[in-house]
Amino acid sequence: MAKRKNFDLAASTRRSWKAELKRDWVVYLLFVPIIVYEIVLHYLPMFGIVMAFEDYNVADGYFHSPWVGLKHFIDLFSGEDFLQAIRNTVVIGVLRATIGFVAPIIFALMLSLINSKKFKRTAQTMSYMPNFVAAVIVCSLFTQFLAKDGPLTLFLTNVFGAENQNWFANDKAPVFWIIYVLMGIWQGIGWGSIMYVAAISQVSGDLHEAAALDGATRMQRLFKITLPSILPMILMMFVINVGTALAAGYDNILLLYMPSTYKVADTVYTYTYRQAFGGGNSNYSLSAASGLFQSLVSTILLVGSNALSRKAAGSSLF
């Protein structure tokens, strides 16, 4: 009897799937290019992982390059500056996942307290603009502003008595990290707040009205109603942020660092870039080994942060 029920359920599922396909075939047809895009540009290139275990040569290809096993991983991990790059990556990742992550949330909460819709829209629009400025231009602006005779440097020197120097050439540990994180906040605070602003707009106004009638102040409503209501969104974004922590904005770092600041600015990405492509020959295998290592670490961080979020707050990304 149970087998008969399972058979009927399976048959019904097949019929409903066919009926749905027949009814919504246009929607499925529109989805085909997306599937093709994902397969061609994201799944097929995953076969390139084999390069990490080969002494890859373009002329020989994947199937004829000599197999060397873990040689490139050993070369990567045994590099004299690898541990230094790991330290910098971890520190920058932690700063981005704390200070850099919290800044858009605070900005979104501040916007929610503004009554003037015109001023709020103007502030939002202006905060989005830096996100659309090319990384080369942003890095060039900060380099000029923080040069020895740059306006920000002169301001810090004349007002706060700071040393007159090129701040990006400073090889002391916290300087580059702090400047880099603050630059990221300036560029991404508006764009990063979009999800939180949207979540805040969905909070029921009845809750705020009831709390106001009970005598709750705006700040009390902010912390007791608004913040708990958008907590699932915050946790979801936090999990994503932790999963991408190793990336650490390597494009900006490539544009900002210099040999004198390698010890505080070099991350795993930039270290790999210099080792694989900095010399006369391109070492694709070393680059693939580094990419595989970073992907594994990022996956572990993503799964771990998701599990922690689910256990601590009962909300998770998956």
C-alpha positions as CSV (number, residue, x, y, z in Angstrom):
1,M,0.0,0.0,0.0
2,A,2.8,2.4,0.9
3,K,4.6,1.6,-2.3
4,R,1.4,2.3,-4.3
5,K,1.1,5.7,-2.6
6,N,4.8,6.5,-3.4
7,F,4.3,5.6,-7.0
8,D,1.2,7.8,-7.3
9,L,3.0,10.7,-5.7
10,A,6.0,10.3,-8.1
11,A,3.6,10.1,-11.1
12,S,1.7,13.2,-9.8
13,T,5.0,15.1,-9.4
14,R,6.0,14.2,-13.0
15,R,2.7,15.3,-14.4
16,S,2.7,18.6,-12.4
17,W,6.3,19.2,-13.6
18,K,5.3,18.7,-17.2
19,A,2.2,20.8,-16.8
20,E,4.2,23.6,-15.3
21,L,6.9,23.4,-18.0
22,K,4.1,23.5,-20.7
23,R,2.5,26.5,-19.0
24,D,5.6,28.5,-18.2
25,W,7.9,27.5,-21.0
26,V,8.8,31.1,-21.8
27,V,10.1,31.7,-18.3
28,Y,12.3,28.5,-18.5
29,L,13.5,29.6,-22.0
30,L,14.6,32.9,-20.6
31,F,16.5,31.1,-17.9
32,V,18.6,29.0,-20.4
33,P,21.2,31.8,-21.1
34,I,21.8,32.1,-17.4
35,I,22.4,28.3,-17.1
36,V,24.7,28.4,-20.1
37,Y,26.6,31.4,-18.6
38,E,27.1,29.7,-15.3
39,I,28.2,26.4,-16.8
40,V,30.7,27.9,-19.3
41,L,32.2,30.6,-17.1
42,H,32.0,29.1,-13.6
43,Y,31.8,25.3,-13.7
44,L,33.9,24.3,-16.8
45,P,36.8,26.4,-15.6
46,M,36.9,24.4,-12.4
47,F,38.7,21.7,-14.3
48,G,41.7,24.1,-14.2
49,I,42.3,23.0,-10.6
50,V,44.4,20.2,-12.1
51,M,47.0,22.8,-12.9
52,A,47.8,23.0,-9.2
53,F,49.2,19.5,-9.4
54,E,51.0,19.8,-12.7
55,D,54.0,21.6,-14.0
56,Y,51.6,23.3,-16.4
57,N,52.7,24.5,-19.8
58,V,50.4,26.1,-22.3
59,A,51.9,24.2,-25.2
60,D,51.3,20.8,-23.5
61,G,47.9,21.6,-22.1
62,Y,46.2,20.0,-19.2
63,F,46.6,16.4,-20.4
64,H,50.3,16.4,-21.3
65,S,51.8,18.6,-18.7
66,P,54.0,16.6,-16.2
67,W,52.3,15.7,-12.9
68,V,54.2,17.0,-9.9
69,G,51.7,16.4,-7.1
70,L,51.9,18.8,-4.1
71,K,55.1,20.5,-5.3
72,H,53.5,23.9,-6.0
73,F,51.7,23.9,-2.6
74,I,55.0,23.2,-0.9
75,D,56.6,26.1,-2.9
76,L,53.7,28.4,-1.9
77,F,53.7,27.6,1.8
78,S,57.5,27.5,2.1
79,G,58.0,31.0,0.6
80,E,59.8,33.3,3.1
81,D,57.1,35.9,2.9
82,F,54.1,33.6,2.9
83,L,53.4,33.7,6.7
84,Q,53.7,37.5,6.5
85,A,51.1,37.6,3.7
86,I,48.8,35.3,5.8
87,R,49.1,37.6,8.8
88,N,48.3,40.7,6.7
89,T,45.3,38.9,5.0
90,V,43.9,37.9,8.4
91,V,44.3,41.3,9.9
92,I,42.8,43.1,7.0
93,G,40.0,40.5,6.7
94,V,39.1,40.9,10.4
95,L,39.1,44.7,10.1
96,R,36.9,44.5,7.1
97,A,34.6,42.0,8.8
98,T,34.2,44.2,11.9
99,I,34.8,48.0,11.3
100,G,34.1,47.8,7.6
101,F,31.0,45.6,8.1
102,V,29.4,47.6,10.9
103,A,29.8,51.0,9.1
104,P,27.0,50.5,6.5
105,I,24.7,49.2,9.3
106,I,25.3,52.4,11.3
107,F,24.8,54.5,8.2
108,A,21.5,52.8,7.4
109,L,20.3,53.2,11.0
110,M,21.2,56.9,10.9
111,L,19.3,57.3,7.6
112,S,16.2,55.8,9.3
113,L,16.2,58.5,11.9
114,I,16.0,61.3,9.3
115,N,12.5,62.7,8.8
116,S,13.2,64.8,5.7
117,K,12.7,62.5,2.6
118,K,14.5,65.0,0.4
119,F,17.6,65.2,2.6
120,K,17.6,61.4,3.1
121,R,17.5,60.7,-0.7
122,T,20.2,63.3,-1.3
123,A,22.4,61.7,1.4
124,Q,21.8,58.2,0.0
125,T,22.6,59.3,-3.6
126,M,25.8,61.0,-2.6
127,S,26.9,58.0,-0.5
128,Y,26.5,55.7,-3.5
129,M,28.7,57.7,-5.9
130,P,32.1,56.6,-4.6
131,N,31.2,53.0,-5.4
132,F,31.1,53.8,-9.1
133,V,34.5,55.4,-9.2
134,A,37.2,53.2,-10.7
135,A,39.6,51.6,-8.2
136,V,42.5,53.2,-10.1
137,I,41.1,56.7,-9.6
138,V,40.2,56.1,-5.9
139,C,43.7,54.8,-5.2
140,S,45.2,57.7,-7.1
141,L,43.2,60.3,-5.1
142,F,44.1,58.8,-1.8
143,T,47.8,58.5,-2.8
144,Q,47.8,62.2,-3.6
145,F,45.8,63.3,-0.6
146,L,48.1,61.3,1.7
147,A,51.4,62.2,0.0
148,K,54.0,64.1,2.0
149,D,52.6,67.4,0.7
150,G,49.0,66.2,0.3
151,P,46.1,68.1,1.9
152,L,45.1,65.4,4.3
153,T,48.7,64.9,5.4
154,L,49.1,68.7,5.9
155,F,45.8,68.8,7.9
156,L,47.0,66.0,10.2
157,T,50.4,67.6,10.6
158,N,49.1,71.1,11.3
159,V,46.1,70.3,13.4
160,F,47.1,67.1,15.3
161,G,50.9,67.4,15.1
162,A,51.3,64.2,13.2
163,E,54.6,63.5,11.4
164,N,54.8,65.0,7.9
165,Q,55.3,61.9,5.7
166,N,54.0,59.9,2.8
167,W,51.5,57.7,4.7
168,F,51.4,55.0,2.1
169,A,55.2,54.6,2.4
170,N,54.9,54.0,6.2
171,D,55.9,50.4,7.0
172,K,54.6,50.4,10.6
173,A,52.0,47.7,11.1
174,P,48.7,49.5,11.8
175,V,49.1,52.5,9.4
176,F,48.5,50.8,6.1
177,W,45.8,48.6,7.5
178,I,43.8,51.5,9.0
179,I,44.1,53.7,5.9
180,Y,43.1,50.8,3.6
181,V,40.0,49.9,5.7
182,L,38.9,53.6,6.0
183,M,39.3,54.0,2.3
184,G,37.1,50.9,1.8
185,I,34.5,52.4,4.1
186,W,34.4,55.7,2.3
187,Q,34.0,53.9,-1.1
188,G,31.5,51.3,0.0
189,I,29.5,52.6,2.9
190,G,26.6,53.9,0.8
191,W,26.4,50.9,-1.5
192,G,26.8,48.5,1.4
193,S,23.8,50.1,3.2
194,I,21.3,49.4,0.4
195,M,20.2,46.0,1.8
196,Y,19.9,47.4,5.3
197,V,17.9,50.4,4.2
198,A,15.5,48.1,2.3
199,A,15.2,45.8,5.3
200,I,14.5,48.8,7.6
201,S,11.8,50.0,5.2
202,Q,9.9,46.7,5.7
203,V,9.7,47.0,9.5
204,S,6.1,47.4,10.5
205,G,5.2,51.0,11.3
206,D,2.5,49.7,13.8
207,L,5.3,48.5,16.1
208,H,6.9,52.0,16.2
209,E,3.5,53.6,16.8
210,A,2.7,51.3,19.6
211,A,6.1,51.8,21.2
212,A,5.8,55.6,20.8
213,L,2.4,55.5,22.5
214,D,4.1,53.6,25.4
215,G,6.6,56.4,25.7
216,A,9.6,54.9,23.9
217,T,12.1,57.4,22.5
218,R,13.4,57.2,19.0
219,M,16.7,55.7,20.1
220,Q,14.9,53.1,22.2
221,R,12.7,52.1,19.2
222,L,15.9,51.9,17.1
223,F,17.5,49.4,19.4
224,K,14.4,47.5,20.5
225,I,12.5,47.3,17.2
226,T,14.5,48.3,14.1
227,L,17.8,46.5,14.9
228,P,16.2,43.2,16.0
229,S,13.9,43.3,12.9
230,I,16.9,43.5,10.5
231,L,19.0,41.0,12.5
232,P,18.5,38.2,10.0
233,M,19.7,40.4,7.1
234,I,22.7,41.4,9.2
235,L,23.6,37.8,9.9
236,M,23.2,36.8,6.3
237,M,25.5,39.6,5.1
238,F,28.0,38.8,7.8
239,V,28.2,35.2,6.7
240,I,28.8,36.3,3.1
241,N,31.4,38.9,4.3
242,V,33.3,36.3,6.2
243,G,33.3,33.9,3.3
244,T,35.0,36.6,1.1
245,A,37.4,37.8,3.8
246,L,40.5,36.4,2.0
247,A,39.9,38.4,-1.1
248,A,40.8,41.5,1.0
249,G,40.4,43.9,-2.0
250,Y,43.6,42.8,-3.7
251,D,43.1,45.1,-6.7
252,N,43.4,48.2,-4.5
253,I,46.3,46.8,-2.6
254,L,48.2,46.1,-5.9
255,L,47.7,49.8,-6.7
256,L,48.7,51.1,-3.3
257,Y,51.5,49.0,-2.0
258,M,55.2,49.3,-2.8
259,P,58.3,47.2,-2.0
260,S,58.9,49.2,1.2
261,T,55.5,48.3,2.6
262,Y,55.3,44.6,1.5
263,K,55.6,43.4,5.1
264,V,52.4,45.2,6.1
265,A,50.5,45.3,2.8
266,D,51.2,42.0,1.1
267,T,48.2,39.6,1.2
268,V,47.9,36.1,-0.1
269,Y,46.5,37.3,-3.4
270,T,49.2,39.9,-4.0
271,Y,51.9,37.5,-2.8
272,T,50.7,34.9,-5.2
273,Y,50.6,37.5,-8.0
274,R,54.2,38.5,-7.5
275,Q,55.4,34.9,-7.1
276,A,53.5,33.6,-10.2
277,F,53.7,36.6,-12.6
278,G,56.2,39.0,-11.1
279,G,59.3,37.5,-12.7
280,G,60.1,36.8,-16.4
281,N,58.1,33.6,-16.5
282,S,54.4,33.0,-15.6
283,N,53.8,30.2,-13.1
284,Y,50.2,29.3,-13.7
285,S,50.5,26.2,-11.5
286,L,51.5,28.2,-8.5
287,S,48.7,30.6,-9.1
288,A,46.2,27.6,-9.3
289,A,47.6,26.1,-6.1
290,S,47.1,29.4,-4.3
291,G,43.6,29.8,-5.7
292,L,42.7,26.3,-4.5
293,F,44.1,26.9,-1.1
294,Q,42.1,30.2,-0.7
295,S,38.9,28.6,-2.0
296,L,39.2,25.8,0.6
297,V,39.8,28.3,3.4
298,S,37.0,30.6,2.2
299,T,34.6,27.6,2.1
300,I,35.6,26.6,5.7
301,L,35.0,30.2,6.9
302,L,31.7,30.4,5.1
303,V,30.4,27.1,6.5
304,G,31.8,27.9,10.0
305,S,30.3,31.4,10.2
306,N,27.0,30.1,8.9
307,A,26.9,27.4,11.6
308,L,27.8,29.9,14.3
309,S,25.1,32.2,13.1
310,R,22.5,29.4,13.2
311,K,23.6,28.3,16.6
312,A,23.8,31.8,18.2
313,A,20.8,33.5,16.6
314,G,18.7,30.8,15.0
315,S,19.2,32.4,11.6
316,S,21.5,31.3,8.8
317,L,22.2,31.7,5.1
318,F,21.8,28.0,4.3
